[in-house]
Amino acid sequence: MAKKHITLQHSESVIVQAAAQIYSAYIASGRAADGDNTKYLKQSIKDAITIARSVDDAVISDGEME
């Protein structure tokens, strides 16, 4: 099997980290049953994006100030 290289932008890697934490919480809580792994993985990504957008709307970072 050939190795595939993935290059993520910083914002994407932050969302990956958040989604992984959310997904692991689903697994630890027992909500992600054996047959529902893909469903909860996709939900974790959606949740992480929702959190990121909410933070972006609520916070003005130094780079966004004019």
C-alpha positions as CSV (number, residue, x, y, z in Angstrom):
1,M,0.0,0.0,0.0
2,A,1.4,3.4,-1.0
3,K,1.7,6.0,1.6
4,K,-0.5,9.1,1.1
5,H,0.8,12.4,2.3
6,I,-1.7,14.9,3.8
7,T,-1.0,18.6,4.1
8,L,-3.4,20.6,6.2
9,Q,-3.6,24.3,6.8
10,H,-3.2,25.5,10.4
11,S,-7.0,26.1,10.8
12,E,-7.7,22.7,9.4
13,S,-5.4,21.0,11.8
14,V,-7.0,22.8,14.7
15,I,-10.4,21.5,13.6
16,V,-9.0,18.0,13.2
17,Q,-7.7,18.1,16.8
18,A,-11.1,19.4,18.1
19,A,-13.0,16.8,16.1
20,A,-10.7,14.0,17.4
21,Q,-11.4,15.1,21.0
22,I,-15.2,15.2,20.3
23,Y,-15.1,11.8,18.6
24,S,-13.2,10.3,21.5
25,A,-15.8,11.6,23.9
26,Y,-18.5,10.0,21.8
27,I,-16.6,6.7,22.0
28,A,-15.8,7.0,25.7
29,S,-19.4,7.8,26.6
30,G,-20.6,4.8,24.6
31,R,-22.6,6.8,22.2
32,A,-20.6,5.7,19.2
33,A,-21.6,2.1,18.9
34,D,-19.8,-0.3,16.7
35,G,-22.1,0.2,13.7
36,D,-22.3,4.0,14.1
37,N,-18.7,5.0,14.0
38,T,-18.9,6.8,10.7
39,K,-22.0,8.7,11.8
40,Y,-20.3,9.9,15.0
41,L,-17.1,10.7,13.2
42,K,-18.9,12.9,10.7
43,Q,-20.9,14.5,13.6
44,S,-17.7,15.2,15.4
45,I,-16.3,17.1,12.4
46,K,-19.6,19.1,12.1
47,D,-19.5,19.9,15.8
48,A,-15.8,21.1,15.6
49,I,-16.6,23.3,12.6
50,T,-19.6,24.8,14.5
51,I,-17.4,25.5,17.5
52,A,-14.8,27.1,15.2
53,R,-17.3,29.3,13.5
54,S,-18.9,30.4,16.8
55,V,-15.5,31.4,18.2
56,D,-14.6,33.2,15.0
57,D,-17.9,35.2,15.3
58,A,-17.4,36.0,19.0
59,V,-13.6,36.8,19.0
60,I,-11.7,39.5,17.1
61,S,-8.1,38.4,16.9
62,D,-5.1,40.7,16.5
63,G,-4.8,39.9,12.8
64,E,-8.4,40.9,12.1
65,M,-8.1,44.4,13.5
66,E,-7.6,47.2,11.0
